[in-house]
């Protein structure tokens, strides 16, 4: 390691990650590019963002989900979901009902269903970009691998949280 007398490292380190060979970076860059494209288009056309779309999409799949359930399903912080829920309910795209034990099941309104159907092609364009260079068997295999990796990542996250709790 070569540092000048002032303690500043001016040369690249020898033990670095090759950015073009580091798969997590490549996945993150692809994801960021797709989300940016989607978010830009959703904001331009509908005045809503990707998080709003994710909630609409989740409720299309799981009507009656609570904010906590949606948060877990889409993998974002409850505060992000809460903010989007306020926007979506304010625009009368979703409705919150009173449920058992103080829960607040959410449902798409007729306008929410229409918004879902108008937003869906924008999101599906990202899917098309990802899958354009793969055949059906490769797509199936990719999805299997990604699902397994998500399970592993969530298990590691749980272990990290447990380790952090014991080190407090």
KAMORA-V509888 format. One record per residue. N is the residue number from 1. OMEGA is omega in degrees with one decimal (999 if undefined). BURIAL is 1 if it has 24 or more other C-alpha atoms within 12 Angstrom, else 0. Layout:
BEGIN
{{N,OMEGA,BURIAL} {N,OMEGA,BURIAL}}
END
This chain:
BEGIN
{{1,-176.2,0} {2,174.0,0} {3,176.9,0} {4,-179.6,0} {5,-179.4,0} {6,178.0,0} {7,-179.3,0} {8,178.0,0} {9,-175.6,0} {10,-179.5,0} {11,176.2,0} {12,175.6,0} {13,-179.0,0} {14,-176.7,0} {15,-178.8,0} {16,177.6,0} {17,174.3,0} {18,-174.4,0} {19,179.4,0} {20,179.4,0} {21,-177.7,0} {22,-172.0,0} {23,178.0,0} {24,177.6,0} {25,-179.2,0} {26,177.2,0} {27,179.8,0} {28,179.1,0} {29,178.1,0} {30,179.0,0} {31,179.7,0} {32,180.0,0} {33,179.7,0} {34,179.8,1} {35,178.9,1} {36,179.4,0} {37,-179.0,0} {38,-178.0,1} {39,178.4,1} {40,-177.8,0} {41,178.8,1} {42,178.7,1} {43,-178.3,0} {44,-174.0,0} {45,-171.5,0} {46,-177.0,1} {47,178.7,0} {48,-179.0,1} {49,-177.9,1} {50,179.6,1} {51,176.1,1} {52,178.2,1} {53,-178.9,1} {54,178.9,1} {55,176.8,1} {56,-179.5,1} {57,179.2,1} {58,-179.8,1} {59,174.2,1} {60,179.2,1} {61,-172.4,0} {62,179.1,0} {63,178.4,1} {64,177.8,1} {65,173.4,1} {66,177.5,1} {67,178.7,1} {68,178.5,1} {69,177.6,1} {70,178.8,1} {71,179.2,1} {72,-177.0,0} {73,-177.1,0} {74,173.7,1} {75,175.3,0} {76,-179.3,0} {77,-179.9,0} {78,179.0,0} {79,177.6,0} {80,178.8,1} {81,-179.1,1} {82,179.3,1} {83,179.9,0} {84,178.0,1} {85,178.1,1} {86,178.4,0} {87,-175.7,1} {88,178.0,1} {89,176.3,1} {90,177.7,0} {91,178.3,0} {92,175.4,0} {93,173.7,1} {94,175.8,1} {95,176.3,1} {96,-179.4,1} {97,172.3,0} {98,-178.1,0} {99,-179.4,0} {100,176.6,0} {101,176.1,0} {102,178.9,0} {103,-179.3,0} {104,177.4,0} {105,-177.9,1} {106,180.0,1} {107,171.8,1} {108,170.7,1} {109,175.3,1} {110,177.4,0} {111,177.7,0} {112,176.7,1} {113,178.8,1} {114,178.6,0} {115,177.2,1} {116,-176.3,1} {117,178.5,0} {118,-178.9,0} {119,-174.5,1} {120,-178.9,1} {121,178.7,0} {122,178.4,1} {123,-179.1,1} {124,176.9,0} {125,175.3,0} {126,176.5,0} {127,179.7,0} {128,179.5,0} {129,-178.2,0} {130,-171.5,0} {131,-172.8,0} {132,-174.5,0} {133,-177.0,0} {134,173.8,0} {135,-176.3,0} {136,179.1,0} {137,178.0,0} {138,177.5,0} {139,178.7,0} {140,-179.5,0} {141,178.1,0} {142,-179.9,0} {143,176.1,0} {144,-179.6,0} {145,179.8,0} {146,178.1,0} {147,177.0,0} {148,179.0,0} {149,177.0,0} {150,176.8,0} {151,179.2,0} {152,-179.0,0} {153,179.1,0} {154,176.5,0} {155,178.2,0} {156,178.0,0} {157,177.7,0} {158,178.2,0} {159,178.5,0} {160,178.8,0} {161,178.8,0} {162,178.9,0} {163,179.0,0} {164,179.9,0} {165,-179.7,0} {166,179.9,0} {167,-177.8,0} {168,999,0}}
END
